[in-house]
């Protein structure tokens, strides 16, 4: 099972709150029996929910945990689709279909334990997305087509995420943005920076789409909920993507330490830092660098 390791570096200890990896069904079921969740969510890129609905239901049946939220991207629903044919017992289905062409679309199954309302004020123009609010928490599902302008979509995403920040509510965002966070491109860096600048943490670090020639992480889950969690992808392929999930633990029953160390930069002073650097004896480092072969 994926595990975390303690580190003497306070910066690295920030990652102890997130146990992540690629899980088997057996491993996620083991989690279900050992820890109590506060919230849980799973996202699947279905590439036609109609075609893969039975596979999705079989997957959900094989997992002993009942997720609070099930997000789907690329549902390929149209105005003629009868969504009542795709109900999951114990959940309420909300969907947003693409209207200008075939493909795309998103859906969200909300556990019947949660009453909710739509937050259409958070919707992003030109891409498929939907947002709900339940129990002072916001949940969003996003699908950005690969051919849609990254700068434009990032600008619009930033405005929506900032509005969530201003609401001061807990939030989970999941979906397929077709931005590969395994590669350190300017787009992926800007994407992660804008998410993190609004108080969200990235929870998926593994490949979610694997082909014979490439691996990419384009299916993501972000949250601003400050608690420990287990997150990752499932070693079950539905369509050509791996499902991704997160289990956010109730702090009272978290399997992780009650406290952790980190560097506090609230009182950081740049001039003092520069002075300390200038006062340090760097002779040994300069000498060793001269002896390093190119």
ABEGO torsion letter per residue (X at the ends): XBBBBBBABAAAAAAAABBBEBBBAAAAAAAAAABBBABBBBBBBAGGAAAAAAAAAAAAAABABBBABBBBBGAGBBAABBAAAABBBGBBBBBBBBAABBEEEBBBBBBAABBBBBBAAABBBGBBBBBBBBGGBBBBBBBBBAABBAAAAAAAAAAAAAAAAAAGBBBBBBEBAGBBAABBBAAAAAAAAAAAAAGBBBABABBABBBAABBBBABBBBBABBBBBBBEBBBBBBEABBBBBBBBBBAAABABBABBBBBBAAABBAAAAAAAAAABBAAAAAAAAAABBX
